[in-house]
Amino acid sequence: MNPNPPKKILIADDQLYMIRLLEMTLKKGGYEVISCRDGNDALASATRLQPQLIVLDLIMPGLDGFGALRQLKENPVTQNIPVIVLSTKGHTLTRVETEQAGAAQFFTKPFSPVHLLDEIKKILEPAAS
């Protein structure tokens, strides 16, 4: 049995191609991936499964990424899970709003999967970077 099971990363994005890209990237990095298609599913899954990190798209149907981020940070069960926000909105205001709401990082789509993986490793394995 593996003494160090892979760290779980929850991804939430309504675009199937983006979920597939993130799943491939994160699995290559050695992570276990939990995929969600909207903010409500992401909240429920994060509370239930306790991932080590969440990658969250801002623009999704139902509960959007901003709403999900705020609720994740207000919930004592999920408030300490680092969240990386992805968005097609690269405005400085959007970046500042997400950081004020508690996001650890902000990436504008399109982004480099290698750069995203590097940032995830820095957050999850700071001693190794």
Secondary structure, 3 states (H helix, E strand, C coil): CCCCCCCEEEEECCCHHHHHHHHHHHHHCCCEEEEECCHHHHHHHHHHHCCCEEEEECCCCCCCHHHHHHHHHHCCCCCCCCEEEEECCCCHHHHHHHHHCCCCEEEECCCCHHHHHHHHHHHHCHHHC
